[in-house]
Structure formats: C-alpha cells, structure tokens
Amino acid sequence: MKAAGALVCNAFVWGVSWWPFRQLQEHGLHPLWSTALVYVFALVALLIAYPASWRSFLTHPQLWLLAIAAGFTNVGFNWAVTVGDVVRVVLLFYLMPAWSVLVGWYLLGEKPSRGSLLRLVLAMAGVLIVLKTPDSPWPIPQTAADWLALLGGFSFAVTNALLRKMKAVPDSSRMLAMFGGGAMLATGVALVGMAQHAVPAPALAAAGIPVAIGLSVAFLVGNAALQYGAARLAASTTSLVMLTEILFASGSAALLGAAVFTPRILVGGGLIVVAALLAALASEK
C-alpha cells in the first residue's frame, strides 16, 4: 500500500508539472534550461544529504545507463508538455506500458506472452488513433511535441526496468543517477540548441525564482517516491499506478484550458488506458 501511494505521489508531481514549466517559460526560461536548473538544484541537495552516494557508480556501472534513460525521460516529457497539448502529450508518453513489454523482455528476460503482445497491439492502435489528425493522411507524429513525448515514454519504460534490475543498489545512488542524468542531458541538449539558434540563452526573471525552487523540491520528493515504489512493485503494476498521472494532467489541463478533448483523443486514449489496465490485471494472476 505504501509503495502504491508513493507512486501516486510521483504521478501527481509529473501530472501537474506542466504548469510550473510553462510559468518558467513565461519568465524567460526555456523548458530545457528549467529542467537543468531543477535537477542541478536537486542534485546538489542530494549530494549534501548523501555525500558518499556517488561511490556506487564505481561498483554499479549500470547507474550510467539509468542516468541516460532518466535524462531522456525528463528532456522529452518536460519539453513536450510545455509546448504541446497536455493531454495529447501525456497519452503519447503513456505508451510506456506498451514499451515495457519490449524493454522488460530485453533487460529483464521477461519473455512476452500472447496476452502481452495483444495488449501491445491494443496500445499501439490507441496511439495511432491519437496521432491521426484530420489534417494528416497518416497516423504519424505531427509535431516536435509528439516526438518528444514518445521519446520520453520509451525512456521512462527503460528507467523503470533499470530501477527493478538495480533494486539492490542504494536508493540514494539511484536518485543521484536520475538527477545527474536529468541535469546532464538537459544542459547538453540546451547547449546544442543554443549553438543552432533553436534554444534561447537562459534568462530567469526574479518572479520565476520561487517557482523554480518549488518545482525542484517537488521533483526531489517525487523521485524519492518513485525510487521507493518502483523498486517494490512489478513493472506492470507500476505502470498501472502511474496511469493516475493521466488523471492529474487531464484534470489540471481541463481546469486551466491547456488541452483539447476530442472524440479521437478520448477513443485513442481509452485504448491506451485499457491496455495498461489489462497488463496490471495480468500481473496479479
């Protein structure tokens, strides 16, 4: 029960994070720089609290893979949810339960059953419906936000699988890897974007500082909750509980007018959610 509650806490943080990220963008900070700032803050706080946590990188080199996966998760999701339709982004991100079938097979040796492959097809069908807009002849990603959301979801599936694979590694070391990866990847991509004149230089107005600090603390708490929950529950169960993020994101987006609900989005999103529910039910048998 505590593990599930921890995952709901993390889902809430991620589900409503789109709003402070948009606030920071309005205060002059691109979402990539916002991500870098948030994770550098959390990384420093973690190193102060657990100064020896970096030593695990010497004995557990897989932590570098966790850092990269977590970094791409945050770059993809945080950027997409700032510039795209919130509900569409979250639904594409939550193809994650379908990716988990393939990732779990490769990383954890969990060979997919006929049922899991059928659920994969169901989830993919939902995504195709979400992607097929009236203006597009083919159901393919239409915008950078679509691609970023898909990248983030796949990376999140890899992150969750690695958390299970490395459950013997101290929580503080896994958190260090995730925050370090978020800071490193976001900064690196932002610098490349600046060189290509696609990302503006960081410039945060004073009014945005409290937002940045609050978001940093929220992600620190949410990540600690994810560490606790994901290491103690099956990957499919984690996927189910984390689906509450869709409720938090959809509800907040509806209240603040940051999403468009169409029959196509509802049908496609419904298939994605059903696939995840079936995965969780199968894991309980």
Backbone as JSON, one array per atom type, in Angstrom:
{
  "sequence": "MKAAGALVCNAFVWGVSWWPFRQLQEHGLHPLWSTALVYVFALVALLIAYPASWRSFLTHPQLWLLAIAAGFTNVGFNWAVTVGDVVRVVLLFYLMPAWSVLVGWYLLGEKPSRGSLLRLVLAMAGVLIVLKTPDSPWPIPQTAADWLALLGGFSFAVTNALLRKMKAVPDSSRMLAMFGGGAMLATGVALVGMAQHAVPAPALAAAGIPVAIGLSVAFLVGNAALQYGAARLAASTTSLVMLTEILFASGSAALLGAAVFTPRILVGGGLIVVAALLAALASEK",
  "N": [[0.83, -1.21, 0.0], [1.94, 1.26, 0.8], [3.92, 1.5, -1.16], [2.42, 1.78, -3.51], [1.09, 4.17, -2.91], [3.27, 5.89, -2.85], [3.98, 5.91, -5.55], [1.73, 7.14, -6.64], [2.03, 9.67, -5.57], [4.35, 10.48, -6.98], [3.28, 10.42, -9.55], [1.42, 12.48, -9.38], [3.09, 14.73, -9.09], [4.42, 14.7, -11.6], [2.17, 14.87, -13.24], [1.05, 17.42, -12.88], [3.16, 19.04, -13.39], [3.47, 20.38, -15.77], [2.36, 22.92, -15.59], [4.0, 24.65, -13.81], [6.34, 24.51, -15.41], [5.54, 25.83, -17.71], [5.05, 28.31, -16.58], [7.65, 29.05, -15.88], [8.74, 29.26, -18.43], [7.36, 31.48, -19.34], [8.56, 33.31, -17.74], [10.97, 33.59, -18.9], [12.61, 31.33, -19.19], [13.63, 28.66, -21.03], [12.16, 25.36, -21.43], [14.14, 23.34, -21.42], [16.31, 24.55, -20.1], [15.01, 25.05, -17.72], [14.58, 22.42, -16.83], [17.24, 21.61, -16.5], [18.04, 23.41, -14.46], [16.29, 22.71, -12.34], [17.07, 20.07, -11.84], [19.79, 20.26, -11.28], [19.68, 21.71, -8.89], [18.31, 19.8, -7.29], [20.18, 17.78, -7.41], [22.42, 18.86, -6.08], [21.3, 19.15, -3.52], [20.86, 16.46, -2.91], [23.48, 15.43, -2.88], [24.49, 16.81, -0.71], [22.97, 15.7, 1.33], [23.55, 12.98, 1.06], [26.55, 12.4, 0.84], [28.28, 10.35, 0.04], [27.07, 8.96, -1.95], [27.83, 8.91, -4.62], [29.79, 7.03, -4.89], [28.79, 4.56, -5.57], [28.69, 4.46, -8.3], [31.08, 3.49, -9.08], [31.07, 0.81, -8.44], [28.71, -0.08, -9.52], [28.27, 0.14, -12.57], [26.04, 0.21, -14.21], [24.48, 2.24, -13.39], [25.09, 4.44, -14.91], [23.69, 3.96, -17.26], [21.11, 4.17, -16.26], [21.15, 6.89, -15.62], [21.3, 8.06, -18.18], [18.9, 7.13, -19.37], [16.97, 8.23, -17.62], [17.58, 10.89, -18.02], [16.85, 11.37, -20.74], [14.14, 10.83, -20.46], [13.22, 12.98, -18.91], [13.99, 15.23, -20.45], [12.48, 14.75, -22.78], [9.74, 14.59, -21.85], [9.34, 16.96, -20.24], [9.91, 19.06, -22.01], [8.1, 18.54, -24.09], [5.57, 18.71, -22.8], [5.47, 21.33, -22.18], [5.3, 22.75, -24.57], [3.35, 21.51, -26.1], [-0.02, 20.14, -26.6], [-1.41, 19.28, -23.56], [-2.84, 16.9, -22.75], [-2.67, 15.25, -25.03], [0.13, 14.96, -25.19], [0.65, 13.62, -22.76], [-0.78, 11.24, -23.13], [0.61, 10.08, -25.31], [3.08, 9.85, -24.11], [2.41, 7.94, -22.24], [2.36, 5.6, -23.63], [4.14, 4.12, -22.54], [3.53, 1.71, -20.9], [3.19, -0.14, -22.96], [5.69, -0.06, -24.26], [7.06, -1.19, -22.14], [6.67, -3.91, -22.33], [8.4, -4.74, -24.39], [10.84, -3.69, -23.49], [11.1, -4.91, -20.98], [11.41, -7.54, -21.81], [13.89, -7.47, -23.08], [15.71, -6.33, -21.17], [15.11, -7.51, -18.7], [14.6, -10.14, -19.16], [12.0, -11.02, -19.33], [10.0, -12.77, -21.04], [7.6, -12.0, -23.47], [4.15, -12.85, -23.31], [1.41, -14.32, -25.2], [-0.82, -12.83, -24.53], [0.34, -10.43, -23.59], [1.48, -9.44, -25.92], [-0.81, -8.99, -27.42], [-1.9, -6.94, -25.9], [0.02, -5.05, -26.37], [-0.42, -4.51, -29.09], [-2.99, -3.44, -28.87], [-2.5, -1.09, -27.4], [-0.82, 0.24, -29.22], [-2.62, 0.63, -31.29], [-4.3, 2.48, -30.08], [-2.55, 4.66, -29.87], [-2.09, 5.22, -32.57], [-4.61, 6.16, -33.28], [-4.75, 8.46, -31.73], [-2.68, 9.92, -32.9], [-3.59, 10.34, -35.51], [-4.64, 12.98, -37.11], [-7.2, 15.21, -38.44], [-5.99, 16.7, -40.46], [-3.89, 15.22, -41.34], [-2.74, 12.68, -43.52], [-1.69, 10.29, -42.66], [-1.24, 8.33, -39.69], [1.01, 9.56, -37.99], [3.62, 10.97, -35.91], [3.07, 14.44, -35.5], [4.2, 16.81, -34.66], [7.01, 18.41, -33.01], [6.52, 18.12, -30.31], [5.05, 15.73, -30.21], [6.99, 13.79, -30.98], [8.85, 14.17, -28.93], [7.34, 13.41, -26.7], [6.91, 10.67, -27.23], [9.56, 9.77, -27.2], [10.19, 10.36, -24.53], [8.4, 8.65, -23.17], [9.27, 6.07, -23.95], [11.84, 6.12, -22.88], [11.18, 6.34, -20.21], [10.06, 3.85, -19.71], [12.35, 2.27, -19.97], [13.78, 3.35, -17.83], [12.19, 2.54, -15.59], [12.46, -0.25, -15.8], [15.2, -0.54, -15.38], [15.37, 0.39, -12.77], [14.12, -1.67, -11.39], [15.84, -3.74, -12.05], [18.12, -2.94, -10.74], [17.53, -2.98, -8.02], [18.9, -3.64, -5.72], [20.79, -1.73, -5.41], [21.67, 1.14, -3.5], [19.05, 3.45, -2.63], [19.69, 6.19, -2.63], [21.82, 6.35, -4.41], [20.68, 5.58, -6.82], [18.86, 7.66, -7.1], [20.69, 9.76, -7.35], [21.82, 9.11, -9.82], [19.6, 9.5, -11.5], [18.9, 12.22, -11.12], [21.34, 13.37, -11.81], [21.52, 12.52, -14.48], [19.29, 13.84, -15.55], [20.07, 16.55, -15.23], [22.45, 16.58, -16.73], [21.75, 15.7, -19.4], [19.73, 17.56, -20.09], [21.13, 20.0, -19.96], [23.14, 19.54, -21.88], [21.63, 19.15, -24.29], [20.37, 21.61, -24.38], [22.56, 23.35, -24.76], [23.44, 22.51, -27.28], [21.17, 23.22, -28.7], [21.26, 26.01, -28.38], [23.56, 26.59, -29.84], [22.61, 26.04, -32.34], [20.81, 28.01, -32.62], [18.25, 27.48, -31.79], [17.38, 27.3, -29.24], [16.89, 29.68, -26.75], [19.21, 31.69, -24.81], [19.63, 31.15, -21.27], [17.52, 33.01, -19.12], [16.21, 34.05, -16.39], [13.54, 35.64, -14.87], [13.14, 37.49, -11.81], [10.71, 36.93, -10.6], [10.26, 34.33, -11.25], [11.86, 32.73, -9.7], [10.86, 31.67, -7.14], [9.06, 29.79, -8.2], [10.78, 28.04, -9.56], [12.28, 27.01, -7.4], [10.25, 25.75, -5.89], [9.37, 23.83, -7.75], [11.67, 22.3, -7.99], [11.93, 21.17, -5.41], [9.58, 19.68, -5.39], [10.06, 17.78, -7.45], [12.21, 16.46, -6.31], [11.03, 15.22, -4.07], [9.11, 13.7, -5.45], [10.74, 12.0, -7.02], [12.06, 10.53, -5.06], [9.88, 9.14, -4.09], [9.21, 7.62, -6.35], [11.48, 5.98, -6.52], [11.16, 4.44, -4.22], [8.67, 3.17, -4.65], [8.77, 1.92, -7.28], [10.82, 0.09, -7.03], [9.72, -1.86, -5.5], [7.46, -2.95, -6.55], [5.93, -4.87, -9.21], [6.81, -4.34, -12.66], [4.62, -4.0, -14.39], [2.56, -3.44, -12.6], [3.5, -1.07, -11.53], [3.26, 0.5, -13.83], [0.48, 0.61, -14.05], [-0.35, 2.0, -11.69], [0.96, 4.4, -12.11], [-0.54, 5.43, -14.13], [-2.35, 7.14, -13.05], [-1.31, 9.59, -13.41], [-2.3, 10.51, -15.81], [-4.89, 11.23, -15.12], [-4.39, 13.32, -13.28], [-3.0, 15.12, -14.95], [-4.85, 15.54, -17.05], [-7.07, 16.53, -15.66], [-6.04, 18.91, -14.46], [-5.25, 20.25, -16.76], [-7.69, 20.58, -18.05], [-8.99, 22.3, -16.27], [-7.43, 24.56, -16.51], [-7.44, 25.17, -19.16], [-5.59, 24.06, -21.02], [-5.65, 22.02, -22.84], [-7.18, 20.11, -25.49], [-10.07, 18.32, -25.79], [-11.14, 15.79, -27.78], [-13.32, 13.52, -29.61], [-11.66, 11.65, -30.91], [-9.28, 11.75, -29.41], [-10.26, 10.85, -26.98], [-11.12, 8.23, -27.59], [-8.76, 6.97, -28.59], [-7.06, 7.43, -26.39], [-8.49, 5.99, -24.52], [-8.08, 3.33, -25.39], [-5.33, 3.07, -24.94], [-5.24, 3.31, -22.14], [-6.83, 1.12, -21.4], [-5.25, -1.0, -22.32], [-3.08, -0.77, -20.57], [-4.37, -1.26, -18.14], [-5.19, -3.92, -18.49], [-2.68, -5.1, -18.59], [-1.82, -4.74, -15.95], [-3.75, -6.22, -14.55], [-3.2, -8.75, -15.51], [-0.73, -9.17, -14.39], [-1.3, -9.66, -11.79], [-2.27, -12.18, -11.58]],
  "CA": [[0.0, 0.0, 0.0], [2.83, 2.41, 0.83], [4.6, 1.6, -2.45], [1.45, 2.33, -4.46], [0.89, 5.57, -2.55], [4.45, 6.63, -3.28], [3.91, 6.1, -7.0], [0.68, 8.13, -6.89], [2.68, 10.95, -5.28], [5.2, 10.82, -8.12], [2.4, 10.69, -10.7], [0.85, 13.81, -9.19], [4.13, 15.72, -9.4], [4.6, 14.74, -13.06], [0.93, 15.23, -13.9], [0.78, 18.87, -12.81], [4.41, 19.79, -13.59], [3.4, 21.18, -16.98], [2.01, 24.31, -15.27], [5.19, 25.44, -13.44], [7.27, 24.62, -16.53], [5.04, 26.91, -18.58], [5.28, 29.56, -15.87], [9.07, 29.38, -16.01], [8.97, 29.71, -19.8], [6.86, 32.85, -19.41], [9.52, 34.15, -17.02], [12.2, 33.7, -19.68], [13.47, 30.16, -19.12], [13.23, 27.55, -21.89], [11.98, 24.14, -20.62], [15.4, 22.61, -21.24], [17.06, 25.21, -19.03], [14.25, 24.81, -16.49], [14.89, 21.06, -16.4], [18.62, 21.61, -15.99], [18.07, 24.13, -13.19], [15.6, 21.91, -11.32], [17.81, 18.86, -11.5], [21.04, 20.66, -10.62], [19.27, 22.02, -7.52], [18.04, 18.55, -6.59], [21.43, 17.02, -7.35], [23.21, 19.44, -5.01], [20.65, 18.79, -2.26], [21.09, 15.04, -2.67], [24.89, 15.24, -2.53], [24.66, 17.31, 0.66], [22.35, 14.74, 2.24], [24.22, 11.67, 0.93], [27.79, 12.75, 0.15], [29.0, 9.17, -0.46], [26.23, 8.22, -2.89], [28.47, 8.8, -5.93], [30.71, 5.89, -4.92], [28.14, 3.39, -6.17], [28.95, 4.45, -9.74], [32.3, 2.71, -9.29], [30.75, -0.62, -8.29], [27.5, -0.39, -10.3], [28.34, 0.97, -13.78], [24.72, 0.33, -14.86], [23.89, 3.51, -12.99], [25.25, 5.37, -16.03], [22.55, 3.72, -18.16], [19.95, 4.77, -15.6], [21.27, 8.34, -15.77], [20.96, 8.43, -19.56], [17.46, 6.88, -19.58], [16.23, 9.23, -16.87], [17.81, 12.18, -18.66], [16.0, 11.48, -21.92], [12.76, 10.89, -19.99], [12.91, 14.35, -18.47], [14.1, 16.13, -21.6], [11.34, 14.51, -23.66], [8.45, 14.94, -21.26], [9.26, 18.36, -19.79], [9.87, 19.92, -23.19], [6.85, 18.3, -24.82], [4.38, 19.15, -22.07], [5.49, 22.79, -22.14], [4.98, 23.34, -25.87], [2.29, 20.78, -26.78], [-1.29, 19.91, -25.92], [-1.03, 18.5, -22.39], [-3.42, 15.56, -22.75], [-2.07, 14.51, -26.14], [1.49, 14.62, -24.79], [0.62, 12.62, -21.69], [-1.21, 9.97, -23.7], [1.72, 9.52, -26.08], [4.09, 9.46, -23.12], [1.97, 6.73, -21.56], [2.57, 4.36, -24.37], [5.14, 3.46, -21.71], [3.23, 0.32, -20.57], [3.43, -0.99, -24.13], [7.14, -0.18, -24.37], [7.56, -2.04, -21.06], [6.66, -5.31, -22.79], [9.62, -4.97, -25.15], [12.0, -3.37, -22.65], [11.21, -5.97, -19.98], [11.92, -8.74, -22.5], [15.31, -7.29, -23.38], [16.53, -6.02, -20.0], [14.81, -8.34, -17.53], [14.37, -11.52, -19.55], [10.57, -11.34, -19.17], [9.51, -13.06, -22.38], [6.19, -11.63, -23.58], [3.16, -13.89, -23.61], [0.47, -13.94, -26.27], [-1.66, -11.77, -23.99], [1.07, -9.16, -23.54], [1.62, -8.96, -27.29], [-2.11, -8.44, -27.8], [-2.03, -5.65, -25.22], [0.91, -4.14, -27.09], [-1.14, -4.12, -30.31], [-4.1, -2.58, -28.46], [-1.95, 0.21, -27.05], [-0.35, 0.86, -30.45], [-3.81, 1.09, -32.02], [-4.72, 3.71, -29.43], [-1.62, 5.73, -30.24], [-2.34, 5.59, -33.96], [-5.82, 6.97, -33.3], [-4.39, 9.77, -31.18], [-1.81, 10.62, -33.84], [-4.25, 10.63, -36.78], [-5.42, 14.22, -37.08], [-7.93, 15.42, -39.7], [-5.13, 17.31, -41.46], [-2.79, 14.32, -41.67], [-3.18, 11.46, -44.2], [-1.14, 9.12, -41.99], [-1.14, 8.49, -38.23], [2.41, 9.67, -37.58], [3.83, 12.17, -35.09], [2.86, 15.63, -36.3], [4.96, 17.95, -34.15], [8.14, 18.07, -32.13], [5.98, 17.67, -29.03], [4.71, 14.31, -30.36], [8.23, 13.0, -30.96], [9.44, 14.27, -27.6], [6.52, 12.61, -25.79], [7.21, 9.26, -27.48], [10.91, 9.54, -26.68], [10.12, 10.36, -23.07], [7.71, 7.45, -22.71], [10.16, 4.92, -24.12], [12.93, 6.26, -21.91], [10.62, 6.07, -18.89], [9.95, 2.4, -19.6], [13.71, 1.79, -19.7], [14.11, 3.77, -16.46], [11.51, 1.67, -14.63], [13.05, -1.58, -15.87], [16.51, -0.47, -14.75], [15.15, 0.52, -11.33], [13.86, -3.02, -10.9], [17.06, -4.54, -12.22], [19.13, -2.48, -9.79], [16.87, -2.72, -6.74], [19.85, -3.83, -4.63], [21.62, -0.52, -5.32], [21.05, 2.09, -2.56], [18.12, 4.42, -3.21], [20.35, 7.48, -2.83], [22.66, 6.26, -5.6], [19.78, 5.6, -7.98], [18.38, 9.04, -7.22], [21.8, 10.57, -7.87], [21.92, 8.83, -11.24], [18.47, 10.08, -12.21], [19.03, 13.68, -11.11], [22.51, 13.7, -12.61], [21.17, 12.35, -15.88], [18.4, 14.93, -15.95], [20.85, 17.78, -15.35], [23.44, 16.45, -17.8], [21.13, 15.66, -20.72], [19.04, 18.81, -20.36], [22.14, 21.02, -20.24], [23.79, 19.23, -23.15], [20.72, 19.42, -25.4], [20.16, 23.07, -24.42], [23.74, 23.98, -25.36], [23.38, 22.22, -28.71], [20.1, 24.06, -29.23], [21.76, 27.39, -28.45], [24.51, 26.67, -30.96], [21.82, 26.01, -33.58], [19.87, 29.13, -32.51], [16.91, 26.93, -31.58], [17.07, 27.47, -27.82], [17.45, 30.95, -26.28], [20.07, 31.64, -23.63], [18.83, 31.21, -20.04], [17.3, 34.33, -18.53], [15.08, 33.86, -15.5], [13.12, 36.82, -14.13], [13.11, 37.27, -10.36], [9.41, 36.37, -10.22], [10.24, 32.89, -11.51], [12.72, 32.01, -8.77], [10.09, 30.8, -6.24], [8.51, 28.68, -8.98], [11.88, 27.1, -9.81], [12.6, 26.32, -6.14], [9.14, 24.86, -5.57], [9.38, 22.7, -8.68], [12.83, 21.48, -7.65], [11.58, 20.4, -4.22], [8.54, 18.72, -5.77], [10.68, 16.69, -8.18], [13.03, 15.71, -5.36], [10.1, 14.36, -3.32], [8.51, 12.74, -6.38], [11.71, 10.99, -7.42], [12.25, 9.63, -3.92], [8.7, 8.28, -4.06], [9.35, 6.67, -7.45], [12.5, 5.02, -6.13], [10.58, 3.54, -3.22], [7.58, 2.36, -5.2], [9.13, 1.11, -8.45], [11.72, -0.99, -6.62], [8.99, -2.82, -4.68], [6.3, -3.45, -7.29], [6.19, -5.37, -10.56], [6.83, -3.27, -13.65], [3.27, -3.77, -14.91], [1.8, -2.78, -11.54], [3.99, 0.32, -11.53], [2.65, 1.16, -14.98], [-0.93, 0.85, -13.74], [-0.49, 3.06, -10.7], [1.43, 5.64, -12.69], [-1.56, 5.95, -15.03], [-3.06, 8.22, -12.39], [-0.78, 10.84, -13.95], [-3.21, 10.98, -16.86], [-5.99, 11.91, -14.44], [-3.9, 14.58, -12.75], [-2.68, 16.01, -16.06], [-6.08, 15.89, -17.76], [-7.89, 17.38, -14.8], [-5.44, 20.24, -14.33], [-5.28, 20.89, -18.08], [-9.07, 20.98, -18.31], [-9.29, 23.45, -15.42], [-6.64, 25.73, -16.93], [-7.58, 25.38, -20.6], [-4.34, 23.75, -21.72], [-5.81, 20.81, -23.63], [-8.39, 20.0, -26.3], [-10.61, 16.97, -25.72], [-11.93, 15.44, -28.96], [-13.67, 12.09, -29.6], [-10.5, 10.86, -31.31], [-8.37, 11.68, -28.26], [-10.89, 10.03, -25.95], [-11.11, 6.82, -28.03], [-7.37, 6.5, -28.6], [-6.59, 7.4, -25.01], [-9.15, 4.88, -23.84], [-7.4, 2.08, -25.75], [-4.04, 3.05, -24.25], [-5.5, 3.05, -20.73], [-7.31, -0.27, -21.28], [-4.08, -1.88, -22.48], [-2.31, -0.72, -19.32], [-5.16, -1.93, -17.12], [-5.1, -5.36, -18.73], [-1.34, -5.52, -18.19], [-1.77, -4.8, -14.5], [-4.58, -7.34, -14.11], [-2.48, -9.99, -15.85], [0.41, -9.34, -13.48], [-1.79, -10.05, -10.48], [-2.71, -13.58, -11.61]],
  "C": [[0.86, 1.27, 0.0], [3.52, 2.61, -0.51], [3.68, 2.22, -3.5], [1.2, 3.81, -4.18], [2.06, 6.44, -2.97], [4.42, 6.91, -4.77], [2.83, 7.12, -7.38], [1.24, 9.53, -6.63], [3.54, 11.4, -6.45], [4.36, 11.17, -9.35], [1.77, 12.08, -10.59], [1.85, 14.9, -9.56], [4.31, 15.85, -10.91], [3.34, 15.25, -13.76], [0.64, 16.72, -13.92], [2.03, 19.71, -13.1], [4.38, 20.67, -14.83], [3.14, 22.66, -16.65], [3.22, 25.11, -14.81], [6.21, 25.55, -14.56], [6.83, 25.72, -17.49], [5.22, 28.27, -17.91], [6.73, 30.01, -16.0], [9.4, 29.86, -17.43], [8.48, 31.15, -19.98], [7.8, 33.83, -18.71], [10.89, 34.14, -17.68], [13.1, 32.49, -19.71], [12.89, 29.03, -19.98], [13.1, 26.28, -21.06], [13.24, 23.3, -20.45], [16.24, 23.21, -20.12], [16.34, 25.04, -17.69], [14.55, 23.42, -15.94], [16.29, 20.97, -15.82], [18.7, 22.27, -14.63], [17.46, 23.31, -12.07], [16.45, 20.73, -10.88], [19.19, 19.16, -10.91], [20.76, 20.99, -9.15], [19.06, 20.75, -6.71], [19.3, 17.72, -6.41], [22.32, 17.54, -6.22], [22.63, 19.06, -3.64], [20.91, 17.33, -1.91], [22.53, 14.77, -2.25], [25.2, 15.76, -1.13], [24.12, 16.3, 1.67], [23.07, 13.39, 2.23], [25.54, 11.86, 0.18], [28.54, 11.56, -0.44], [28.23, 8.42, -1.54], [26.89, 8.03, -4.25], [29.37, 7.58, -6.03], [30.11, 4.66, -5.59], [28.37, 3.33, -7.67], [30.2, 3.63, -10.07], [32.02, 1.21, -9.26], [29.53, -1.04, -9.1], [27.49, 0.49, -11.56], [27.0, 1.1, -14.51], [24.02, 1.62, -14.45], [24.05, 4.57, -14.08], [24.12, 5.21, -17.04], [21.28, 4.33, -17.58], [19.97, 6.29, -15.75], [20.85, 8.79, -17.17], [19.47, 8.26, -19.82], [16.62, 7.92, -18.87], [16.39, 10.62, -17.5], [16.92, 12.38, -19.87], [14.52, 11.52, -21.54], [12.38, 12.32, -19.66], [13.0, 15.36, -19.61], [12.86, 15.99, -22.49], [10.04, 15.01, -23.07], [8.35, 16.43, -20.92], [9.18, 19.34, -20.95], [8.52, 19.78, -23.9], [5.65, 18.9, -24.11], [4.34, 20.67, -21.95], [5.0, 23.41, -23.44], [3.81, 22.67, -26.58], [0.99, 20.74, -25.99], [-1.04, 18.92, -24.78], [-1.56, 17.07, -22.45], [-2.83, 14.7, -23.86], [-0.65, 14.05, -25.79], [1.5, 13.51, -23.75], [0.19, 11.26, -22.22], [-0.09, 9.31, -24.51], [2.85, 9.09, -25.15], [3.72, 8.13, -22.47], [1.72, 5.55, -22.49], [3.6, 3.53, -23.61], [4.78, 2.03, -21.3], [3.43, -0.64, -21.74], [4.93, -1.16, -24.36], [7.7, -1.15, -23.33], [7.59, -3.5, -21.45], [7.98, -5.62, -23.49], [10.87, -4.74, -24.3], [12.21, -4.46, -21.6], [11.75, -7.26, -20.57], [13.43, -8.63, -22.68], [16.17, -7.15, -22.11], [16.33, -6.99, -18.84], [14.57, -9.8, -17.87], [12.93, -11.97, -19.38], [9.96, -11.54, -20.56], [8.01, -12.77, -22.48], [5.31, -12.81, -23.93], [2.28, -13.43, -24.76], [-0.41, -12.79, -25.8], [-0.94, -10.43, -23.97], [1.28, -8.58, -24.93], [0.3, -8.37, -27.8], [-2.33, -7.08, -27.15], [-1.13, -4.6, -25.89], [0.23, -3.62, -28.36], [-2.28, -3.16, -29.98], [-3.6, -1.17, -28.14], [-1.47, 0.95, -28.3], [-1.52, 1.39, -31.28], [-4.31, 2.4, -31.42], [-3.84, 4.89, -29.8], [-1.85, 6.18, -31.67], [-3.59, 6.46, -34.09], [-5.54, 8.37, -32.79], [-3.59, 10.59, -32.2], [-2.52, 11.04, -35.12], [-5.14, 11.86, -36.63], [-6.14, 14.4, -38.41], [-7.05, 15.98, -40.81], [-4.01, 16.39, -41.93], [-3.31, 13.06, -42.35], [-2.71, 10.19, -43.5], [-1.04, 9.37, -40.49], [0.32, 8.46, -37.76], [2.56, 10.9, -36.7], [3.83, 13.43, -35.95], [3.78, 16.79, -35.92], [6.16, 17.46, -33.34], [7.65, 17.57, -30.79], [5.61, 16.19, -29.08], [5.95, 13.43, -30.24], [8.86, 13.01, -29.57], [8.66, 13.42, -26.59], [6.79, 11.12, -25.97], [8.59, 8.89, -26.97], [10.9, 9.45, -25.16], [9.47, 9.11, -22.53], [8.56, 6.21, -22.83], [11.28, 4.95, -23.09], [12.43, 5.97, -20.49], [10.45, 4.57, -18.67], [11.31, 1.78, -19.3], [14.12, 2.14, -18.27], [13.49, 2.84, -15.43], [12.11, 0.26, -14.62], [14.42, -1.59, -15.18], [16.39, -0.32, -13.22], [14.88, -0.85, -10.71], [15.11, -3.87, -10.96], [18.11, -4.19, -11.17], [18.53, -2.2, -8.41], [17.79, -2.93, -5.55], [20.77, -2.62, -4.44], [20.93, 0.46, -4.36], [20.17, 3.12, -3.27], [18.82, 5.74, -3.53], [21.21, 7.48, -4.08], [21.81, 6.26, -6.86], [19.21, 6.99, -8.2], [19.45, 9.95, -7.8], [21.94, 10.37, -9.37], [20.81, 9.52, -12.03], [18.56, 11.61, -12.26], [20.23, 14.12, -11.94], [22.24, 13.57, -14.09], [20.27, 13.46, -16.39], [19.15, 16.23, -16.16], [21.79, 17.73, -16.55], [22.8, 16.5, -19.18], [20.45, 16.98, -21.07], [20.03, 19.92, -20.71], [22.8, 20.79, -21.6], [22.91, 19.55, -24.34], [20.47, 20.92, -25.52], [21.34, 23.78, -25.07], [23.79, 23.74, -26.87], [22.32, 23.1, -29.37], [20.51, 25.52, -29.35], [22.7, 27.58, -29.64], [23.79, 26.7, -32.3], [20.77, 27.13, -33.62], [18.42, 28.65, -32.4], [16.45, 27.09, -30.15], [17.69, 28.78, -27.35], [18.33, 30.76, -25.04], [19.2, 31.76, -22.37], [18.74, 32.62, -19.49], [16.04, 34.25, -17.69], [14.78, 35.15, -14.74], [13.01, 36.48, -12.65], [11.8, 36.61, -9.92], [9.35, 34.86, -10.43], [11.06, 32.08, -10.54], [11.94, 31.14, -7.78], [9.48, 29.6, -6.96], [9.57, 27.61, -9.21], [12.24, 26.32, -8.55], [11.5, 25.33, -5.77], [9.11, 23.63, -6.46], [10.54, 21.76, -8.36], [12.53, 20.59, -6.45], [10.56, 19.33, -4.56], [9.13, 17.53, -6.52], [11.58, 15.84, -7.28], [12.16, 14.75, -4.56], [9.51, 13.29, -4.24], [9.47, 11.64, -6.8], [11.98, 10.01, -6.3], [11.08, 8.66, -3.82], [8.75, 7.22, -5.16], [10.36, 5.59, -7.1], [11.91, 3.97, -5.2], [9.55, 2.6, -3.84], [8.0, 1.42, -6.31], [10.03, -0.06, -8.09], [10.99, -2.1, -5.88], [7.79, -3.43, -5.37], [6.72, -3.97, -8.66], [6.09, -4.22, -11.55], [5.43, -2.95, -14.16], [2.39, -3.08, -13.87], [2.2, -1.32, -11.41], [3.34, 1.1, -12.65], [1.2, 1.51, -14.7], [-1.08, 2.03, -12.8], [-0.09, 4.41, -11.3], [0.45, 6.23, -13.7], [-2.39, 7.05, -14.38], [-2.52, 9.58, -12.85], [-1.69, 11.4, -15.03], [-4.37, 11.74, -16.25], [-5.55, 13.27, -13.92], [-3.63, 15.59, -13.87], [-3.94, 16.48, -16.78], [-6.94, 16.84, -16.94], [-7.34, 18.79, -14.69], [-5.47, 20.98, -15.66], [-6.69, 21.38, -18.42], [-9.43, 22.24, -17.51], [-8.62, 24.73, -15.94], [-6.64, 25.95, -18.44], [-6.35, 25.09, -21.42], [-4.44, 22.49, -22.57], [-7.12, 20.87, -24.4], [-8.86, 18.55, -26.27], [-11.51, 16.74, -26.94], [-12.31, 13.96, -28.86], [-12.49, 11.2, -29.97], [-9.52, 10.68, -30.16], [-8.95, 10.76, -27.2], [-10.86, 8.55, -26.32], [-9.69, 6.26, -27.99], [-6.8, 6.41, -27.2], [-7.21, 6.27, -24.23], [-8.49, 3.55, -24.14], [-6.06, 1.96, -25.04], [-4.24, 2.7, -22.77], [-5.97, 1.61, -20.52], [-6.15, -1.25, -21.4], [-3.26, -1.93, -21.19], [-3.05, -1.42, -18.19], [-5.08, -3.45, -17.27], [-3.72, -5.9, -18.35], [-1.24, -5.69, -16.68], [-2.58, -5.98, -13.97], [-3.88, -8.66, -14.38], [-1.35, -10.25, -14.87], [-0.02, -9.82, -12.1], [-2.2, -11.52, -10.43], [-1.62, -14.51, -11.12]]
}
